[in-house]
Amino acid sequence: MGNPKQKHTDKQLLLKGIKRLALALPLLVLTTYLFTFSFLNKEVIPLYFLLPLAILAMATTIYLLFNGFKIILKAIF
């Protein structure tokens, strides 16, 4: 049959990674919108508030994406 020493997929860890990716997907859309909105409105004050927020949100999104993939790979292998 199979190798008795073979590891199986950790379902709890896999679910945790999928949740991280599910959280990163709306953030990806939102940060793209924030970047576009902040660069289209260069003459108004909200640019100075939205651009740092967009940069911080994009960094969070990138972290969640990579961390989610890392957790999923750890759960599978």
N, CA, C and O atoms as a Tripos MOL2 file, in Angstrom:
@<TRIPOS>MOLECULE
protein
  308   307    77     0     0
PROTEIN
NO_CHARGES

@<TRIPOS>ATOM
      1 N           0.8270   -1.1830    0.0000 N.3       1 MET1
      2 CA          0.0000    0.0000    0.0000 C.3       1 MET1
      3 C           0.8680    1.2420    0.0000 C.2       1 MET1
      4 O           1.4980    1.5430   -1.0140 O.2       1 MET1
      5 N           0.9220    1.9570    1.0790 N.am      2 GLY2
      6 CA          1.6950    3.1840    1.1200 C.3       2 GLY2
      7 C           2.8170    3.0890    2.1260 C.2       2 GLY2
      8 O           2.8890    2.1420    2.9090 O.2       2 GLY2
      9 N           3.6560    4.0370    2.1000 N.am      3 ASN3
     10 CA          4.7470    4.1140    3.0460 C.3       3 ASN3
     11 C           4.1870    4.5750    4.3960 C.2       3 ASN3
     12 O           3.5830    5.6450    4.4660 O.2       3 ASN3
     13 N           4.3730    3.7940    5.4720 N.am      4 PRO4
     14 CA          3.8040    4.1960    6.7590 C.3       4 PRO4
     15 C           4.4630    5.4440    7.3450 C.2       4 PRO4
     16 O           3.8790    6.0960    8.2100 O.2       4 PRO4
     17 N           5.6470    5.7810    6.8940 N.am      5 LYS5
     18 CA          6.3330    6.9660    7.4030 C.3       5 LYS5
     19 C           5.9730    8.2280    6.6180 C.2       5 LYS5
     20 O           6.4450    9.3180    6.9410 O.2       5 LYS5
     21 N           5.1470    8.0820    5.6000 N.am      6 GLN6
     22 CA          4.7870    9.2190    4.7600 C.3       6 GLN6
     23 C           3.9010   10.1950    5.5400 C.2       6 GLN6
     24 O           2.9510    9.7900    6.2100 O.2       6 GLN6
     25 N           4.2340   11.5020    5.4410 N.am      7 LYS7
     26 CA          3.4430   12.5150    6.1140 C.3       7 LYS7
     27 C           2.2100   12.8370    5.2740 C.2       7 LYS7
     28 O           2.2460   12.7550    4.0460 O.2       7 LYS7
     29 N           1.1470   13.1960    5.9290 N.am      8 HIS8
     30 CA         -0.0690   13.5960    5.2510 C.3       8 HIS8
     31 C          -0.2560   15.0980    5.3900 C.2       8 HIS8
     32 O           0.4080   15.7520    6.1950 O.2       8 HIS8
     33 N          -1.1520   15.6190    4.6080 N.am      9 THR9
     34 CA         -1.4200   17.0520    4.6290 C.3       9 THR9
     35 C          -2.0350   17.4650    5.9620 C.2       9 THR9
     36 O          -2.9950   16.8570    6.4360 O.2       9 THR9
     37 N          -1.4690   18.5010    6.5490 N.am     10 ASP10
     38 CA         -2.0090   19.0630    7.7820 C.3      10 ASP10
     39 C          -3.1600   19.9930    7.4110 C.2      10 ASP10
     40 O          -2.9400   21.0970    6.9130 O.2      10 ASP10
     41 N          -4.3800   19.5430    7.6560 N.am     11 LYS11
     42 CA         -5.5600   20.2760    7.2070 C.3      11 LYS11
     43 C          -5.7430   21.5930    7.9530 C.2      11 LYS11
     44 O          -6.2160   22.5690    7.3720 O.2      11 LYS11
     45 N          -5.3770   21.6320    9.2220 N.am     12 GLN12
     46 CA         -5.5020   22.8690    9.9950 C.3      12 GLN12
     47 C          -4.5670   23.9450    9.4460 C.2      12 GLN12
     48 O          -4.9520   25.1060    9.3120 O.2      12 GLN12
     49 N          -3.3490   23.5480    9.1360 N.am     13 LEU13
     50 CA         -2.3740   24.4820    8.5890 C.3      13 LEU13
     51 C          -2.7640   24.9220    7.1780 C.2      13 LEU13
     52 O          -2.5740   26.0810    6.8090 O.2      13 LEU13
     53 N          -3.3010   24.0030    6.4050 N.am     14 LEU14
     54 CA         -3.7600   24.3250    5.0610 C.3      14 LEU14
     55 C          -4.8940   25.3360    5.1050 C.2      14 LEU14
     56 O          -4.9250   26.2610    4.2940 O.2      14 LEU14
     57 N          -5.8140   25.1760    6.0270 N.am     15 LEU15
     58 CA         -6.9290   26.1020    6.1700 C.3      15 LEU15
     59 C          -6.4350   27.4840    6.5950 C.2      15 LEU15
     60 O          -6.9680   28.5000    6.1490 O.2      15 LEU15
     61 N          -5.4340   27.5210    7.4440 N.am     16 LYS16
     62 CA         -4.8510   28.7920    7.8710 C.3      16 LYS16
     63 C          -4.2260   29.5350    6.6880 C.2      16 LYS16
     64 O          -4.3810   30.7500    6.5640 O.2      16 LYS16
     65 N          -3.5250   28.8100    5.8250 N.am     17 GLY17
     66 CA         -2.9210   29.4220    4.6470 C.3      17 GLY17
     67 C          -3.9580   29.9100    3.6570 C.2      17 GLY17
     68 O          -3.7880   30.9690    3.0520 O.2      17 GLY17
     69 N          -5.0220   29.1580    3.4840 N.am     18 ILE18
     70 CA         -6.0800   29.5700    2.5680 C.3      18 ILE18
     71 C          -6.7910   30.8150    3.0980 C.2      18 ILE18
     72 O          -7.1880   31.6790    2.3150 O.2      18 ILE18
     73 N          -6.9550   30.9140    4.4090 N.am     19 LYS19
     74 CA         -7.5590   32.1100    4.9980 C.3      19 LYS19
     75 C          -6.6910   33.3430    4.7570 C.2      19 LYS19
     76 O          -7.2030   34.4280    4.4820 O.2      19 LYS19
     77 N          -5.3790   33.1670    4.8630 N.am     20 ARG20
     78 CA         -4.4830   34.2990    4.6020 C.3      20 ARG20
     79 C          -4.5820   34.7560    3.1510 C.2      20 ARG20
     80 O          -4.6030   35.9550    2.8700 O.2      20 ARG20
     81 N          -4.6420   33.8000    2.2370 N.am     21 LEU21
     82 CA         -4.7790   34.1650    0.8310 C.3      21 LEU21
     83 C          -6.1330   34.8010    0.5560 C.2      21 LEU21
     84 O          -6.2330   35.7190   -0.2580 O.2      21 LEU21
     85 N          -7.1690   34.3270    1.2210 N.am     22 ALA22
     86 CA         -8.5010   34.9100    1.0480 C.3      22 ALA22
     87 C          -8.5530   36.3360    1.5930 C.2      22 ALA22
     88 O          -9.2920   37.1670    1.0650 O.2      22 ALA22
     89 N          -7.7950   36.6290    2.6220 N.am     23 LEU23
     90 CA         -7.7190   37.9870    3.1430 C.3      23 LEU23
     91 C          -6.8940   38.8900    2.2300 C.2      23 LEU23
     92 O          -7.1710   40.0840    2.1200 O.2      23 LEU23
     93 N          -5.8920   38.3300    1.5840 N.am     24 ALA24
     94 CA         -5.0180   39.1200    0.7290 C.3      24 ALA24
     95 C          -5.6950   39.5190   -0.5870 C.2      24 ALA24
     96 O          -5.3510   40.5510   -1.1620 O.2      24 ALA24
     97 N          -6.6380   38.7300   -1.0680 N.am     25 LEU25
     98 CA         -7.2740   39.0250   -2.3530 C.3      25 LEU25
     99 C          -8.0550   40.3410   -2.3510 C.2      25 LEU25
    100 O          -7.8430   41.1510   -3.2540 O.2      25 LEU25
    101 N          -8.9410   40.5970   -1.3950 N.am     26 PRO26
    102 CA         -9.6120   41.9070   -1.4090 C.3      26 PRO26
    103 C          -8.6490   43.0590   -1.1390 C.2      26 PRO26
    104 O          -8.8270   44.1590   -1.6630 O.2      26 PRO26
    105 N          -7.6250   42.8030   -0.3160 N.am     27 LEU27
    106 CA         -6.6300   43.8490   -0.0800 C.3      27 LEU27
    107 C          -5.8760   44.2060   -1.3490 C.2      27 LEU27
    108 O          -5.5140   45.3650   -1.5520 O.2      27 LEU27
    109 N          -5.6390   43.2290   -2.1930 N.am     28 LEU28
    110 CA         -4.9510   43.4860   -3.4550 C.3      28 LEU28
    111 C          -5.7650   44.4290   -4.3370 C.2      28 LEU28
    112 O          -5.2170   45.3500   -4.9410 O.2      28 LEU28
    113 N          -7.0530   44.1990   -4.4070 N.am     29 VAL29
    114 CA         -7.9290   45.0650   -5.1950 C.3      29 VAL29
    115 C          -8.0250   46.4510   -4.5580 C.2      29 VAL29
    116 O          -7.9670   47.4630   -5.2570 O.2      29 VAL29
    117 N          -8.1710   46.4950   -3.2500 N.am     30 LEU30
    118 CA         -8.3030   47.7680   -2.5480 C.3      30 LEU30
    119 C          -7.0480   48.6250   -2.6730 C.2      30 LEU30
    120 O          -7.1490   49.8310   -2.8980 O.2      30 LEU30
    121 N          -5.8890   48.0330   -2.5330 N.am     31 THR31
    122 CA         -4.6540   48.8180   -2.6170 C.3      31 THR31
    123 C          -4.4130   49.3330   -4.0320 C.2      31 THR31
    124 O          -3.8840   50.4310   -4.2110 O.2      31 THR31
    125 N          -4.7920   48.5580   -5.0260 N.am     32 THR32
    126 CA         -4.6680   49.0360   -6.4020 C.3      32 THR32
    127 C          -5.5640   50.2490   -6.6190 C.2      32 THR32
    128 O          -5.1640   51.2170   -7.2660 O.2      32 THR32
    129 N          -6.7750   50.1900   -6.0770 N.am     33 TYR33
    130 CA         -7.6970   51.3170   -6.1780 C.3      33 TYR33
    131 C          -7.1480   52.5300   -5.4350 C.2      33 TYR33
    132 O          -7.2360   53.6510   -5.9370 O.2      33 TYR33
    133 N          -6.5810   52.3220   -4.2400 N.am     34 LEU34
    134 CA         -6.0370   53.4400   -3.4670 C.3      34 LEU34
    135 C          -4.8610   54.1060   -4.1830 C.2      34 LEU34
    136 O          -4.7510   55.3320   -4.1890 O.2      34 LEU34
    137 N          -3.9880   53.3060   -4.7830 N.am     35 PHE35
    138 CA         -2.8780   53.8790   -5.5510 C.3      35 PHE35
    139 C          -3.3940   54.7130   -6.7140 C.2      35 PHE35
    140 O          -2.9410   55.8370   -6.9280 O.2      35 PHE35
    141 N          -4.3230   54.1730   -7.4480 N.am     36 THR36
    142 CA         -4.8620   54.8890   -8.6040 C.3      36 THR36
    143 C          -5.5550   56.1720   -8.1730 C.2      36 THR36
    144 O          -5.3550   57.2200   -8.7860 O.2      36 THR36
    145 N          -6.3610   56.1000   -7.1320 N.am     37 PHE37
    146 CA         -7.0870   57.2700   -6.6490 C.3      37 PHE37
    147 C          -6.1410   58.3460   -6.1490 C.2      37 PHE37
    148 O          -6.3700   59.5310   -6.3900 O.2      37 PHE37
    149 N          -5.0840   57.9520   -5.4610 N.am     38 SER38
    150 CA         -4.1630   58.9480   -4.9170 C.3      38 SER38
    151 C          -3.3390   59.6150   -6.0130 C.2      38 SER38
    152 O          -2.9840   60.7860   -5.8770 O.2      38 SER38
    153 N          -3.0260   58.9060   -7.0940 N.am     39 PHE39
    154 CA         -2.2600   59.5310   -8.1630 C.3      39 PHE39
    155 C          -3.1270   60.3390   -9.1200 C.2      39 PHE39
    156 O          -2.6140   61.2190   -9.8110 O.2      39 PHE39
    157 N          -4.4140   60.0670   -9.1770 N.am     40 LEU40
    158 CA         -5.3020   60.8590  -10.0270 C.3      40 LEU40
    159 C          -5.6320   62.2020   -9.3860 C.2      40 LEU40
    160 O          -5.8940   63.1690  -10.1010 O.2      40 LEU40
    161 N          -5.6270   62.2870   -8.0890 N.am     41 ASN41
    162 CA         -5.9700   63.5140   -7.3690 C.3      41 ASN41
    163 C          -4.7180   64.1500   -6.7920 C.2      41 ASN41
    164 O          -4.5370   64.1880   -5.5750 O.2      41 ASN41
    165 N          -3.8560   64.6460   -7.6650 N.am     42 LYS42
    166 CA         -2.5910   65.2170   -7.1930 C.3      42 LYS42
    167 C          -2.7660   66.6030   -6.5730 C.2      42 LYS42
    168 O          -1.9400   67.0170   -5.7600 O.2      42 LYS42
    169 N          -3.8100   67.3140   -6.9360 N.am     43 GLU43
    170 CA         -3.9580   68.6950   -6.4800 C.3      43 GLU43
    171 C          -4.6540   68.8200   -5.1290 C.2      43 GLU43
    172 O          -4.6470   69.8930   -4.5270 O.2      43 GLU43
    173 N          -5.2390   67.7590   -4.6590 N.am     44 VAL44
    174 CA         -5.9890   67.8560   -3.4040 C.3      44 VAL44
    175 C          -5.2230   67.2080   -2.2640 C.2      44 VAL44
    176 O          -4.3150   66.4030   -2.4740 O.2      44 VAL44
    177 N          -5.6060   67.5750   -1.0680 N.am     45 ILE45
    178 CA         -4.9220   67.1250    0.1450 C.3      45 ILE45
    179 C          -5.0040   65.6150    0.3830 C.2      45 ILE45
    180 O          -4.0320   65.0600    0.8950 O.2      45 ILE45
    181 N          -6.1010   64.9020    0.0470 N.am     46 PRO46
    182 CA         -6.1490   63.4690    0.3870 C.3      46 PRO46
    183 C          -5.0080   62.6370   -0.1950 C.2      46 PRO46
    184 O          -4.7660   61.5210    0.2650 O.2      46 PRO46
    185 N          -4.3100   63.1570   -1.1920 N.am     47 LEU47
    186 CA         -3.1610   62.4250   -1.7300 C.3      47 LEU47
    187 C          -2.1520   62.1380   -0.6330 C.2      47 LEU47
    188 O          -1.5890   61.0450   -0.5790 O.2      47 LEU47
    189 N          -1.9220   63.0960    0.2290 N.am     48 TYR48
    190 CA         -0.8970   62.9550    1.2530 C.3      48 TYR48
    191 C          -1.3230   62.0000    2.3660 C.2      48 TYR48
    192 O          -0.4870   61.5000    3.1180 O.2      48 TYR48
    193 N          -2.6140   61.7550    2.4650 N.am     49 PHE49
    194 CA         -3.0940   60.7870    3.4470 C.3      49 PHE49
    195 C          -3.2750   59.4060    2.8370 C.2      49 PHE49
    196 O          -3.0370   58.3970    3.5000 O.2      49 PHE49
    197 N          -3.6900   59.3550    1.5900 N.am     50 LEU50
    198 CA         -3.9920   58.0700    0.9660 C.3      50 LEU50
    199 C          -2.7590   57.3440    0.4450 C.2      50 LEU50
    200 O          -2.7160   56.1140    0.4710 O.2      50 LEU50
    201 N          -1.7710   58.0690   -0.0220 N.am     51 LEU51
    202 CA         -0.5890   57.4120   -0.5750 C.3      51 LEU51
    203 C           0.1800   56.6070    0.4680 C.2      51 LEU51
    204 O           0.5230   55.4570    0.1940 O.2      51 LEU51
    205 N           0.4680   57.1530    1.6540 N.am     52 PRO52
    206 CA          1.1300   56.2920    2.6600 C.3      52 PRO52
    207 C           0.2570   55.1190    3.0980 C.2      52 PRO52
    208 O           0.7590   54.0280    3.3710 O.2      52 PRO52
    209 N          -1.0490   55.3520    3.1610 N.am     53 LEU53
    210 CA         -1.9620   54.2680    3.5050 C.3      53 LEU53
    211 C          -1.9270   53.1770    2.4360 C.2      53 LEU53
    212 O          -1.9340   51.9890    2.7580 O.2      53 LEU53
    213 N          -1.8890   53.5760    1.1720 N.am     54 ALA54
    214 CA         -1.8330   52.6110    0.0750 C.3      54 ALA54
    215 C          -0.5150   51.8350    0.0880 C.2      54 ALA54
    216 O          -0.5010   50.6320   -0.1710 O.2      54 ALA54
    217 N           0.5660   52.5050    0.3840 N.am     55 ILE55
    218 CA          1.8730   51.8380    0.4370 C.3      55 ILE55
    219 C           1.9110   50.8330    1.5930 C.2      55 ILE55
    220 O           2.4140   49.7210    1.4330 O.2      55 ILE55
    221 N           1.3880   51.2180    2.7400 N.am     56 LEU56
    222 CA          1.3450   50.3180    3.8840 C.3      56 LEU56
    223 C           0.4310   49.1180    3.6150 C.2      56 LEU56
    224 O           0.7560   47.9880    3.9800 O.2      56 LEU56
    225 N          -0.7020   49.3710    2.9820 N.am     57 ALA57
    226 CA         -1.6280   48.2870    2.6640 C.3      57 ALA57
    227 C          -1.0270   47.3410    1.6270 C.2      57 ALA57
    228 O          -1.2410   46.1310    1.7030 O.2      57 ALA57
    229 N          -0.2830   47.8710    0.6650 N.am     58 MET58
    230 CA          0.3470   47.0120   -0.3390 C.3      58 MET58
    231 C           1.4310   46.1380    0.2980 C.2      58 MET58
    232 O           1.5710   44.9660   -0.0500 O.2      58 MET58
    233 N           2.1910   46.7080    1.2270 N.am     59 ALA59
    234 CA          3.2010   45.9070    1.9280 C.3      59 ALA59
    235 C           2.5400   44.7880    2.7430 C.2      59 ALA59
    236 O           3.0460   43.6670    2.8000 O.2      59 ALA59
    237 N           1.4170   45.1050    3.3630 N.am     60 THR60
    238 CA          0.6700   44.0900    4.1140 C.3      60 THR60
    239 C           0.1470   43.0050    3.1870 C.2      60 THR60
    240 O           0.1900   41.8210    3.5200 O.2      60 THR60
    241 N          -0.3450   43.4100    2.0300 N.am     61 THR61
    242 CA         -0.8620   42.4480    1.0560 C.3      61 THR61
    243 C           0.2300   41.5100    0.5660 C.2      61 THR61
    244 O           0.0200   40.3000    0.4810 O.2      61 THR61
    245 N           1.3750   42.0540    0.2480 N.am     62 ILE62
    246 CA          2.4900   41.2320   -0.2220 C.3      62 ILE62
    247 C           2.9390   40.2630    0.8720 C.2      62 ILE62
    248 O           3.2370   39.1010    0.5960 O.2      62 ILE62
    249 N           2.9850   40.7460    2.1080 N.am     63 TYR63
    250 CA          3.3460   39.8740    3.2280 C.3      63 TYR63
    251 C           2.3380   38.7340    3.3850 C.2      63 TYR63
    252 O           2.7300   37.5790    3.5560 O.2      63 TYR63
    253 N           1.0430   39.0540    3.3270 N.am     64 LEU64
    254 CA          0.0190   38.0240    3.4760 C.3      64 LEU64
    255 C           0.0680   37.0060    2.3410 C.2      64 LEU64
    256 O          -0.1380   35.8140    2.5710 O.2      64 LEU64
    257 N           0.3370   37.4620    1.1230 N.am     65 LEU65
    258 CA          0.4180   36.5330   -0.0050 C.3      65 LEU65
    259 C           1.5740   35.5520    0.1700 C.2      65 LEU65
    260 O           1.3920   34.3400    0.0550 O.2      65 LEU65
    261 N           2.7500   36.0790    0.4470 N.am     66 PHE66
    262 CA          3.9050   35.1960    0.5970 C.3      66 PHE66
    263 C           3.7800   34.2960    1.8230 C.2      66 PHE66
    264 O           4.1470   33.1220    1.7760 O.2      66 PHE66
    265 N           3.2620   34.8470    2.9150 N.am     67 ASN67
    266 CA          3.0960   34.0470    4.1130 C.3      67 ASN67
    267 C           2.0400   32.9650    3.9040 C.2      67 ASN67
    268 O           2.2030   31.8450    4.3900 O.2      67 ASN67
    269 N           0.9700   33.2790    3.1940 N.am     68 GLY68
    270 CA         -0.0630   32.2840    2.9070 C.3      68 GLY68
    271 C           0.4590   31.1470    2.0570 C.2      68 GLY68
    272 O           0.1800   29.9790    2.3290 O.2      68 GLY68
    273 N           1.2290   31.4940    1.0100 N.am     69 PHE69
    274 CA          1.8160   30.4410    0.1750 C.3      69 PHE69
    275 C           2.8090   29.5860    0.9540 C.2      69 PHE69
    276 O           2.8850   28.3720    0.7610 O.2      69 PHE69
    277 N           3.5690   30.2330    1.8380 N.am     70 LYS70
    278 CA          4.5510   29.4990    2.6520 C.3      70 LYS70
    279 C           3.8430   28.5190    3.5890 C.2      70 LYS70
    280 O           4.2910   27.3840    3.7540 O.2      70 LYS70
    281 N           2.7490   28.9510    4.1960 N.am     71 ILE71
    282 CA          2.0030   28.0900    5.1040 C.3      71 ILE71
    283 C           1.3760   26.9310    4.3490 C.2      71 ILE71
    284 O           1.3840   25.7980    4.8310 O.2      71 ILE71
    285 N           0.8360   27.2000    3.1750 N.am     72 ILE72
    286 CA          0.2270   26.1300    2.3730 C.3      72 ILE72
    287 C           1.2860   25.1160    1.9610 C.2      72 ILE72
    288 O           1.0420   23.9120    2.0300 O.2      72 ILE72
    289 N           2.4470   25.5760    1.5390 N.am     73 LEU73
    290 CA          3.5120   24.6430    1.1630 C.3      73 LEU73
    291 C           3.9890   23.8310    2.3590 C.2      73 LEU73
    292 O           4.3110   22.6510    2.2180 O.2      73 LEU73
    293 N           4.0400   24.4520    3.5390 N.am     74 LYS74
    294 CA          4.4400   23.7230    4.7380 C.3      74 LYS74
    295 C           3.3920   22.6640    5.0870 C.2      74 LYS74
    296 O           3.7350   21.5860    5.5740 O.2      74 LYS74
    297 N           2.1200   22.9690    4.8380 N.am     75 ALA75
    298 CA          1.0580   22.0200    5.1600 C.3      75 ALA75
    299 C           1.0650   20.8410    4.2100 C.2      75 ALA75
    300 O           0.7740   19.7170    4.6200 O.2      75 ALA75
    301 N           1.3900   21.0710    2.9550 N.am     76 ILE76
    302 CA          1.3650   19.9970    1.9600 C.3      76 ILE76
    303 C           2.6200   19.1370    2.0480 C.2      76 ILE76
    304 O           2.5360   17.9090    2.0230 O.2      76 ILE76
    305 N           3.7590   19.7640    2.1490 N.am     77 PHE77
    306 CA          5.0020   19.0090    2.1620 C.3      77 PHE77
    307 C           5.5040   18.9370    3.5650 C.2      77 PHE77
    308 O           6.5520   18.3410    3.8160 O.2      77 PHE77
@<TRIPOS>BOND
     1     1     2 1
     2     2     3 1
     3     3     4 2
     4     3     5 am
     5     5     6 1
     6     6     7 1
     7     7     8 2
     8     7     9 am
     9     9    10 1
    10    10    11 1
    11    11    12 2
    12    11    13 am
    13    13    14 1
    14    14    15 1
    15    15    16 2
    16    15    17 am
    17    17    18 1
    18    18    19 1
    19    19    20 2
    20    19    21 am
    21    21    22 1
    22    22    23 1
    23    23    24 2
    24    23    25 am
    25    25    26 1
    26    26    27 1
    27    27    28 2
    28    27    29 am
    29    29    30 1
    30    30    31 1
    31    31    32 2
    32    31    33 am
    33    33    34 1
    34    34    35 1
    35    35    36 2
    36    35    37 am
    37    37    38 1
    38    38    39 1
    39    39    40 2
    40    39    41 am
    41    41    42 1
    42    42    43 1
    43    43    44 2
    44    43    45 am
    45    45    46 1
    46    46    47 1
    47    47    48 2
    48    47    49 am
    49    49    50 1
    50    50    51 1
    51    51    52 2
    52    51    53 am
    53    53    54 1
    54    54    55 1
    55    55    56 2
    56    55    57 am
    57    57    58 1
    58    58    59 1
    59    59    60 2
    60    59    61 am
    61    61    62 1
    62    62    63 1
    63    63    64 2
    64    63    65 am
    65    65    66 1
    66    66    67 1
    67    67    68 2
    68    67    69 am
    69    69    70 1
    70    70    71 1
    71    71    72 2
    72    71    73 am
    73    73    74 1
    74    74    75 1
    75    75    76 2
    76    75    77 am
    77    77    78 1
    78    78    79 1
    79    79    80 2
    80    79    81 am
    81    81    82 1
    82    82    83 1
    83    83    84 2
    84    83    85 am
    85    85    86 1
    86    86    87 1
    87    87    88 2
    88    87    89 am
    89    89    90 1
    90    90    91 1
    91    91    92 2
    92    91    93 am
    93    93    94 1
    94    94    95 1
    95    95    96 2
    96    95    97 am
    97    97    98 1
    98    98    99 1
    99    99   100 2
   100    99   101 am
   101   101   102 1
   102   102   103 1
   103   103   104 2
   104   103   105 am
   105   105   106 1
   106   106   107 1
   107   107   108 2
   108   107   109 am
   109   109   110 1
   110   110   111 1
   111   111   112 2
   112   111   113 am
   113   113   114 1
   114   114   115 1
   115   115   116 2
   116   115   117 am
   117   117   118 1
   118   118   119 1
   119   119   120 2
   120   119   121 am
   121   121   122 1
   122   122   123 1
   123   123   124 2
   124   123   125 am
   125   125   126 1
   126   126   127 1
   127   127   128 2
   128   127   129 am
   129   129   130 1
   130   130   131 1
   131   131   132 2
   132   131   133 am
   133   133   134 1
   134   134   135 1
   135   135   136 2
   136   135   137 am
   137   137   138 1
   138   138   139 1
   139   139   140 2
   140   139   141 am
   141   141   142 1
   142   142   143 1
   143   143   144 2
   144   143   145 am
   145   145   146 1
   146   146   147 1
   147   147   148 2
   148   147   149 am
   149   149   150 1
   150   150   151 1
   151   151   152 2
   152   151   153 am
   153   153   154 1
   154   154   155 1
   155   155   156 2
   156   155   157 am
   157   157   158 1
   158   158   159 1
   159   159   160 2
   160   159   161 am
   161   161   162 1
   162   162   163 1
   163   163   164 2
   164   163   165 am
   165   165   166 1
   166   166   167 1
   167   167   168 2
   168   167   169 am
   169   169   170 1
   170   170   171 1
   171   171   172 2
   172   171   173 am
   173   173   174 1
   174   174   175 1
   175   175   176 2
   176   175   177 am
   177   177   178 1
   178   178   179 1
   179   179   180 2
   180   179   181 am
   181   181   182 1
   182   182   183 1
   183   183   184 2
   184   183   185 am
   185   185   186 1
   186   186   187 1
   187   187   188 2
   188   187   189 am
   189   189   190 1
   190   190   191 1
   191   191   192 2
   192   191   193 am
   193   193   194 1
   194   194   195 1
   195   195   196 2
   196   195   197 am
   197   197   198 1
   198   198   199 1
   199   199   200 2
   200   199   201 am
   201   201   202 1
   202   202   203 1
   203   203   204 2
   204   203   205 am
   205   205   206 1
   206   206   207 1
   207   207   208 2
   208   207   209 am
   209   209   210 1
   210   210   211 1
   211   211   212 2
   212   211   213 am
   213   213   214 1
   214   214   215 1
   215   215   216 2
   216   215   217 am
   217   217   218 1
   218   218   219 1
   219   219   220 2
   220   219   221 am
   221   221   222 1
   222   222   223 1
   223   223   224 2
   224   223   225 am
   225   225   226 1
   226   226   227 1
   227   227   228 2
   228   227   229 am
   229   229   230 1
   230   230   231 1
   231   231   232 2
   232   231   233 am
   233   233   234 1
   234   234   235 1
   235   235   236 2
   236   235   237 am
   237   237   238 1
   238   238   239 1
   239   239   240 2
   240   239   241 am
   241   241   242 1
   242   242   243 1
   243   243   244 2
   244   243   245 am
   245   245   246 1
   246   246   247 1
   247   247   248 2
   248   247   249 am
   249   249   250 1
   250   250   251 1
   251   251   252 2
   252   251   253 am
   253   253   254 1
   254   254   255 1
   255   255   256 2
   256   255   257 am
   257   257   258 1
   258   258   259 1
   259   259   260 2
   260   259   261 am
   261   261   262 1
   262   262   263 1
   263   263   264 2
   264   263   265 am
   265   265   266 1
   266   266   267 1
   267   267   268 2
   268   267   269 am
   269   269   270 1
   270   270   271 1
   271   271   272 2
   272   271   273 am
   273   273   274 1
   274   274   275 1
   275   275   276 2
   276   275   277 am
   277   277   278 1
   278   278   279 1
   279   279   280 2
   280   279   281 am
   281   281   282 1
   282   282   283 1
   283   283   284 2
   284   283   285 am
   285   285   286 1
   286   286   287 1
   287   287   288 2
   288   287   289 am
   289   289   290 1
   290   290   291 1
   291   291   292 2
   292   291   293 am
   293   293   294 1
   294   294   295 1
   295   295   296 2
   296   295   297 am
   297   297   298 1
   298   298   299 1
   299   299   300 2
   300   299   301 am
   301   301   302 1
   302   302   303 1
   303   303   304 2
   304   303   305 am
   305   305   306 1
   306   306   307 1
   307   307   308 2
@<TRIPOS>SUBSTRUCTURE
     1 MET1         2 RESIDUE 1 A MET
     2 GLY2         6 RESIDUE 1 A GLY
     3 ASN3        10 RESIDUE 1 A ASN
     4 PRO4        14 RESIDUE 1 A PRO
     5 LYS5        18 RESIDUE 1 A LYS
     6 GLN6        22 RESIDUE 1 A GLN
     7 LYS7        26 RESIDUE 1 A LYS
     8 HIS8        30 RESIDUE 1 A HIS
     9 THR9        34 RESIDUE 1 A THR
    10 ASP10       38 RESIDUE 1 A ASP
    11 LYS11       42 RESIDUE 1 A LYS
    12 GLN12       46 RESIDUE 1 A GLN
    13 LEU13       50 RESIDUE 1 A LEU
    14 LEU14       54 RESIDUE 1 A LEU
    15 LEU15       58 RESIDUE 1 A LEU
    16 LYS16       62 RESIDUE 1 A LYS
    17 GLY17       66 RESIDUE 1 A GLY
    18 ILE18       70 RESIDUE 1 A ILE
    19 LYS19       74 RESIDUE 1 A LYS
    20 ARG20       78 RESIDUE 1 A ARG
    21 LEU21       82 RESIDUE 1 A LEU
    22 ALA22       86 RESIDUE 1 A ALA
    23 LEU23       90 RESIDUE 1 A LEU
    24 ALA24       94 RESIDUE 1 A ALA
    25 LEU25       98 RESIDUE 1 A LEU
    26 PRO26      102 RESIDUE 1 A PRO
    27 LEU27      106 RESIDUE 1 A LEU
    28 LEU28      110 RESIDUE 1 A LEU
    29 VAL29      114 RESIDUE 1 A VAL
    30 LEU30      118 RESIDUE 1 A LEU
    31 THR31      122 RESIDUE 1 A THR
    32 THR32      126 RESIDUE 1 A THR
    33 TYR33      130 RESIDUE 1 A TYR
    34 LEU34      134 RESIDUE 1 A LEU
    35 PHE35      138 RESIDUE 1 A PHE
    36 THR36      142 RESIDUE 1 A THR
    37 PHE37      146 RESIDUE 1 A PHE
    38 SER38      150 RESIDUE 1 A SER
    39 PHE39      154 RESIDUE 1 A PHE
    40 LEU40      158 RESIDUE 1 A LEU
    41 ASN41      162 RESIDUE 1 A ASN
    42 LYS42      166 RESIDUE 1 A LYS
    43 GLU43      170 RESIDUE 1 A GLU
    44 VAL44      174 RESIDUE 1 A VAL
    45 ILE45      178 RESIDUE 1 A ILE
    46 PRO46      182 RESIDUE 1 A PRO
    47 LEU47      186 RESIDUE 1 A LEU
    48 TYR48      190 RESIDUE 1 A TYR
    49 PHE49      194 RESIDUE 1 A PHE
    50 LEU50      198 RESIDUE 1 A LEU
    51 LEU51      202 RESIDUE 1 A LEU
    52 PRO52      206 RESIDUE 1 A PRO
    53 LEU53      210 RESIDUE 1 A LEU
    54 ALA54      214 RESIDUE 1 A ALA
    55 ILE55      218 RESIDUE 1 A ILE
    56 LEU56      222 RESIDUE 1 A LEU
    57 ALA57      226 RESIDUE 1 A ALA
    58 MET58      230 RESIDUE 1 A MET
    59 ALA59      234 RESIDUE 1 A ALA
    60 THR60      238 RESIDUE 1 A THR
    61 THR61      242 RESIDUE 1 A THR
    62 ILE62      246 RESIDUE 1 A ILE
    63 TYR63      250 RESIDUE 1 A TYR
    64 LEU64      254 RESIDUE 1 A LEU
    65 LEU65      258 RESIDUE 1 A LEU
    66 PHE66      262 RESIDUE 1 A PHE
    67 ASN67      266 RESIDUE 1 A ASN
    68 GLY68      270 RESIDUE 1 A GLY
    69 PHE69      274 RESIDUE 1 A PHE
    70 LYS70      278 RESIDUE 1 A LYS
    71 ILE71      282 RESIDUE 1 A ILE
    72 ILE72      286 RESIDUE 1 A ILE
    73 LEU73      290 RESIDUE 1 A LEU
    74 LYS74      294 RESIDUE 1 A LYS
    75 ALA75      298 RESIDUE 1 A ALA
    76 ILE76      302 RESIDUE 1 A ILE
    77 PHE77      306 RESIDUE 1 A PHE
